[in-house]
Amino acid sequence: MGRIFKECDYGERSEEVLQLTYDFYFKGVHPKDQEKIIQQIVKFIGDYSINYGTYRYANQMAELEHDVYFYQFEYHNPGGFGVFKWLLPFLGSTHCTEMRYVLGKGIISKFRPNEHDKKMIEVMTTYFTNFAKYGNPNGREDEPWEKHESFAPFRHFKIDLDESSMAEDYQDRRAELWDKLRALNVSRAQL
């Protein structure tokens, strides 16, 4: 983690930024709780590499009054990870997990859909097809997926098999930390 912050332009505040980040992700985590430590490392890497950028981009496009449909894909089939199932510290939806339900192909393992997967294929292909046809994943029906608004930056559509709905807590609002870190970054804060 320290190397990442040293490569960024925090100047004399790099140690402060490192401590702020470490406290955010690991405060209260017992040093011998390896499972929790790994979960927090995965959250940190996901936030650093994907989640914060997605959050910022969705909000910037909404500020520019583009139609944005911001979502978080929650569904996962524990049997859909192939050999990676044994390498991962825990199973859950991850970057590109939803693509197997849109394209019908597995990215990290062969896709052998069960009955729940087939339902999710129907859900996701409907959303993506509607968006391509109408510019709105709801299509012509009155569905609950609302357009993203910049005044509610964490509001998003949470997609799961049993119930998909609007939620107010994209990635547990961890982007608030990254907004602070970005403001402390000497050169990137201007972007």
N, C-alpha and C positions, 0 to 999 in steps of 0.2 A: 504494500500500500504506500509506503514511504517513497519508493522510487517513482510512482505515478505522480505524486505531488511535487517532487523535486524537479520533474520534467516540465511541469507547468510553471507559470510565471507568478508565483506568490511572493517572491522576494524574501524579505526578512520574516514574513509571516508563515513560511512553509511549515515550521514546527507547530504553530498554533492551529493551522488548518489540518495537519495530520492528527493532532490530539482531538480536535473537534469531531473529525470523522470517526476516529477510533472509538471515542465515547459514544457517539450516536449509534454505531453498529454493535458495539461489544459491551457497553456498560451494563452491569448486572448479569452478564453471562459468565457462568462459572468456568474457570480455565480448564477444568477436566471434562466439561460437557462437550465432547467432540462433535456430537450430532448438531447441537445448537450453534457451535462455532462455524461448522461447515455451512449450515443454513445461512448464517449471517454473511459469510464470505460470498456465497452465491448471490445474496441480495445486493451486496456491494458491487460485485462484478456486473450483475445485471443492470443496476442503476447507472454505473459508470459507463457501460458500453452501449446500452440500448434504451432503458426506461426513461432516463432524463432527457435524452435527445428526442425521443418520441413525444414526451410531454411538452417540451419546448416547441417542437415543430407544430403539433396540433394547436397549441395556443397562439403561435404566431400566425398561422393560417386563418384561425378564427378571428383574430384581431384585424386581419386584412379582409374580413367578411367573405371568405371562401366557405363553401359548405363542407364542414368537417364532421365525420361520424367516427368518434373516438371510442375505441373498445379495448377490453382486456379479455382474453380468451382463458376461461377457467377450466374447461373440461379436459380431462385426459383419461386415457385407457392405460392402466398400469401394465397391461400386457403388450403395449405398443412400442416398447423401447428396445426390443431385441436384446442383443448382448450388452447394450448400454445399461440395461436394468441392473446389472451386477456392478457396474462401474460408478453409477451415480449414488450419492449419499442419501438421496430421497427422491421420490417420484412426484411429479406435478407437471402442470402445463409449463412450457418453456418457449423460448423464441422459435417461431415457425411451427409450433405444434399444430396450429389450426390449418396449415397448408395441406395436410393429408386429408382433411375434410372438405377442402375446396377442390383439390386436384385429383384426389383419389389415389395418391401415391405417397409412400413413406419416404421421408428424407433421411432418417437415421436407421430405419429398419423397414423390412417388407411390411406392407399394410395389408393386414387380414382383418377386415372390419367385422366386429360382432354386432349384435342387434342394436346396442346403444350407439355404436359408431355409425351405423347406417342412419339412425335418427339424426345424429349430428351432421352427417353428410347432407341430409335434406335441409337442415337449418342453415348451414353455412353456404351451400350452393344457392339457396333461395336469397339470402342476404346479398351475396356477391352478384348474382344475376340481376336482382332488382337494382342494385347500385349501378351496374353497367347499363341497364335499360332506362332507368328513370332518374339516375343521379341521387337516389335515395334507397338505402337498404331495405326500408319498409315497403317499398313498391307503392302500390295504390291503396294498400290496406292501412288501417289505423293501428300501427304497431308502436311499442313503447320506446323505440330507439330514437332519441331526440338528437337534433343537431348540437354539436359542441359549441359552447359560448365561452369567450375569453374571460367573462366576469365570474365564471364558475370553473376555474382551471383544472380541478380534480374530478369533475363530473364526467362520467363515462358510462358506456354500456358494458355490463358484465355478462359475458356469454357463457352459459352452462347448459347442460342437458335438460335438467328438470325445470329450471327457471332462469330466464335471462331478464335483466332489468337494469334500469339506470341506478348508478351508485355514485357516491360523493367522495370516494377515497382512493383514487387511482394509486396503486402501489403503496397503500397506507400513507400517502402524502409525504413520502420520503423525498420527493423533489424539493420540498421546502429547504432541506439541508443543502441540496445542490444549487438552489438559487442563491443561498448565502455564500457558498463556496465560489460560485461564479462571480459574485460581486467583489469578493476578495482577490480574485485573479487580476493582476495588474493590467495585462494586455487584453485578455479575452472579455473582461467586463465591459469593454467598449463595443463588442460585437452584438 
